[in-house]
Amino acid sequence: MAVTVRLYISLVLLASLGTSHFLINPLRNIRKRSLPDMVVNGIEIYSTKINCKVTSRFAHNVVTTRAVNRADTAKEVFFDVELPKTAFITNFTMTIDGVTYPGNVKEKEVAKKQYDKAVSQGKTAGLVKASGRKLEKFTVSVNVAAGSKVTFELTYEELLKRHEGKYEMYVKVQPKQLVNNFEIVADIYEPQGIKELDADVSFITNDLMDVLKMSFSGKKGHVSFKPTFDQQRSCPTCSTSLLNGDFIIRYDVNREQPGNVQIVNGYFVHFFAPENLPVVPKNVVFVIDVSGSMSGQKMTQTKQALLHILNDVREDDFLNFILFSSDVTSWKENMVPATPENLKLAREFVHNIQDRGATNINDALLKGIEMINKAREMGIVPERSTSIIIMLTDGEANVGESRVDKIQENVRNAIGGKFPLYNLGFGNDVNYNFLEKMALENHGVARRIYQDSDANLQMQGFYDEVANPLLIDVDLQYPQNTVSDVTQNNYQHFYDGSEIVVAGRVVDFETNSFVADVKGHGALHDLNFIEEVDMKEMEEARKEQEYIFGDYIERLWAYLTIEQLLEKRKNAEGEEKENLTAQALDLSLKYHFVTPLTSMVVTKPEDDDDSEFIADKPGEVDGDPHFIIEVPQKDDALCFNIDAQPGVVLNLIRDSDTGITVNGEIIGEKEASSETKKRKSYFGKLGIVDPRMGLQIEVTPQKITLWSESERTSFTWMDSVTITRNGLSVTINRKKNMVVSIGDGVTFVVVLHEVWKKHPVHQDFLGLYTVDSHQMSTKTHGLLGQFFHPFDFEVFDVRPGSDPKKPDATMIVKNNKLTVTRGSQKDYMKDSGHGTKVSCWFVHDNGSGLIDGVHTDYIVPDLFYHSSSNF
C-alpha cells in the first residue's frame, strides 16, 4: 500500500498575508502559534489522518484531510493522493461547510463523457491517472471561500501480496506543511496469528522514536504514529515539516499448517504458503538484447545485474545465455550445470558482452525454447526440475520476423504451456503491451525496468522473486458441489516467500465441513496437503474479529476476481474479450471499485468566477512561446523558452504509431520592445492531425477549421458548440477555449488569448495544454510530447544568481549537467487574461540539454506536416 498526501495551494485572488492573526489551541501546555507556522498561502491544514484496517491481508484504507481558509479571499485547494496501482479506489467524498459532494464510480465511457462535459462547461473535475512506477494518482481541487472549511476523504482497498516472506504496507508521507493533528494508524487482524511486525520510517529522528508505537499479540497488531505539531518541525525554530519520506509496515503470520481457510457470510478464502520445503532445481535461460540501443548505461546495468544473479544461482541449477541483436548467439551449445567452474566462465562471458546491431526477438526466443526442450529430451537436466526463460529487451523486433502477432504465435506453439516466459522491458521505447501479452499467454509475467540509476537493482529484484521455486504444477481443489465462482486455482509455480490466494462462493450451507485439497510436485516427491475446516467453529471464531469491516471476504473475492478477469482480457479477442469485459465491469460497478473499466468522477459546484481545473496535465505551452513541464513525482516543474522567428512551424507532439501530430506556427508582436529591441513571439496557429480519421484541425485566434476527406467546417470563437465525428469530440467554449478529445485517452485544450484590437504592440495568440495523453504510444515525441514519458532530474548546489530573487543551481537531467535558474512562468489554463505563476527551474538556451537534440530539429515544413504521410 502506498499513499502520498499533498495539498497544492494556488491563489484565486491575490491577497497579502499578515501576521496579526493567531490560532490558540485549546489544549493546555501548547504555546500560541503564529499564522505563518500553520498557514501556507492562507490555507491551514489542521488535520491529516491515514487509517488502515487489515483483515486477513485485505486492507481497507481511509485518507482524511481537513483544511480551513484563513485568508480574506477565496482559495483553491488541491487534494492529491498517490496509491498503489494494485489498489482499487472505492469511495471519495468532499465536504464543504457541512455539505458533502461524493465521487461516483461509473463505466469509463460514461465517466469520460461526464468529465468532458464538466471541463467544457468550465467546471472542476477529478480523475484517477497513473503516476510513477507503481503508483496512480487521484487529484481533485475545490474553491474554498474565506473562512470556510473543507474535508477530503478517500477510501481504497487492496489485497496485500506476500513478498520475500512479508506483507508490506507502504505509505509515502509528504504533508508539505505543519499539521496540527497528523496521524497514521494501522490495525491488523490475522486469524492465523501475527508472527512478526515492524515499521521502517525513513525520516525518523531520535525525537520521533517514542512517537512510533508498535505492538502485536496473538491475532492483533497495532502501529501508530502521531507526532505533535512541534515534533514535526524540521528544526526547533522552523515552520517547515520534516515529515517527508517512506513509512513502511511489514508483517507476517504464523503458519502451523501450509494453508488456512476462512469462511464468512457465504464466501471463502484459502491462503496457501508452505514452508521448509527443499528448493526445486531450475533450468534458466537468460535471453538478453545486445542491440545498439542497449549501449552505455543500459548495458553496464544489465551486466551488473547478471553478475549479481550469478552469485545467487544454486549449484543444482542449470543455465545458459542467449544474446540477440541482428543475429543470435549463445554462450554454450546446451544447458550447463551451475558448478563453480561454469559460474566463473559465465562471469567472464558477461564481462565481455558488447552491444551491436538491430533486434531479432523471434529467433532468440525460439533458440532459448529449443535449448530447454532439448535439455529435457536428452536428460541433461534433472527430471524433477523446472524451466524458465527470462528475456530482457529495450526495443522492438526489427530484424527477422517482426510481426508481433506472429512472434507470439511462434513462441506460444514452441513452449506449448510447458514452462513460463518472463519478459523484462527496459526503458520507454519497448512495446510493453506485446511483451506483457506474450508473457501472460505463456504463464509468466512482464515487468517494466525503468531507465534509472537503480535499473540493475530492479532486474536483480525480479530474479529474486523467481529464484527459489518450492512446488511446481500446484492444483488447489474444493468440494465440487460446495463452491462456485472460484478464482484461479492452479499455478505453474509456488515460489519461496510468496503466497497463493484462492477465493470463491460457498453454495452448500448444509455441510458441516469444508475441505481444501492441494497437490503439487516438490524437489524430492509429489506432495498432497489436505485441510478440513469445521463450518460451525469458523462462524464462532468470526465473532471475535473486532477489526472486521463489512463482508471483507466477499470484497476480497470480488477484488481477486476482477484482477484475474482483467489479466485474461489482455490475451482475449472477439466474443471472449467482450464476455470477460462485461463480467469485470459488472463486478467493478457492483462493488464500487475504480478499475481500468471504470472511473471515479468528482464534479462539484464552482464559484461565480467560473474557474476551472483539469487534473494531471502533463505539460503545457503558452506565451513566448514558453514551455512548462510539470513533474509530479518531484512536486516541481521545469521551464524553457524557444526563440524562433515568426513564420517558423515547430512540432510540439508527434506519435509515430498513431500519426497524431500537433504543430504550432510562430507569430511575433507588432513591433519590438523599446528596451530589448526584440519582438516577443507566440503561437498564432495550431495544426492537429489524426491521419487514422483523415482529420486536420487548424486553430487560429480568429476561427477553428475542421477538414476531413468529405467535408470542411469552420467555426469562430464566438460559437459555443460541440462536434463529434467517429471518436473525435471538439467543444468550443465561447471566447475562452477549445477542448479536443481523440478517442479515449487523448485530450488537448487550446486557450484563446485576446488583447485590445488597437493595441500598438500585442496581438491575439493561442496556448496549448495536454490534459490526457495516456493512450499516446511510447514513441510519442516532439518539443512537448517527449515529456509524456517518465524522466528524472536532480537539482543541487543552489547558489545566488545574477538576480538576487532568482537563485541558480546545477541540474543533472538526461545525463547532462546544466546551470538552471529558479523562476516562474505563467499558466493561463485557469485565467486566460492574467495567468497564474508557476514556480519552476528555467533551462536556458532554448532548453538545451533538457530537450532531445536542439530546438531547430523540431522545425517542420508546414502546419499539417507529419512523418507518416504527406496527407
Secondary structure, 3 states (H helix, E strand, C coil): CCCEEEEEEEECCCCCCCCCCEECCCCCCCCCEEHHHHEECCEEEEEEEEEEEEECCEEEEEEEEEEEECCCCCEEEEEEEEEECCCEEEEEEEEECCEEEECEEEEHHHHHHHHHHHHHCCCCEEEEEEECCCEEEEEEEEEECCCCEEEEEEEEEEECCEECCEEEEEEEECCCCCCCEEEEEEEEECCCCEEEEEEEECCCCHHHCCCEEEEEECCEEEEEECCCCHHHECCCCCCCECCCEEEEEEEEECCCCCEEEEEECCEEEEEECCCCCCCCCEEEEEEEECCHHHCCHHHHHHHHHHHHHHHHCCCCCEEEEEEECCCEEECCCCCEECCHHHHHHHHHHHHCCCCCCCCCHHHHHHHHHHHHHHHHHCCCCCCCCEEEEEEEECCCCCCCCCCHHHHHHHHHHHHCCCCCEEEEEECCCCCHHHHHHHHHCCCCCEEEECCCCCHHHHHHHHHHHHCCEEEEEEEEECCCCCEECCCCCEEEEEECCCCEEEEEEECCCCCCEEEEEEEEECCCCEEEEEEEEEHHHHHHHHCCCCCCCCCHHHHHHHHHHHHHHHHHHCCCCHHHHHHHHHHHHHHHHHCCCCCCCEEEEEECCCCCCCCCCECCCCEEEECCCEEEEEEHHHCEEEEEECCCCCCCEEEEEEECCCCCEEEEEEEECCCCCCCCCCCCEEEEEEEEEECCCCEEEEECCCEEEEECCCCEEEEECCCCEEEEECCEEEEEECCCEEEEEECCCCEEEEEEECCCCCCCCCCCEEEEEEEECCCCCCCEECCCHHHHCCCCEEEEEEEEEEECCEEEEEEEECCEEEEEEEEEEEECCCCCCCCEEEEEEEEHHHHECCECCCHHHHEECCCCCECCECC
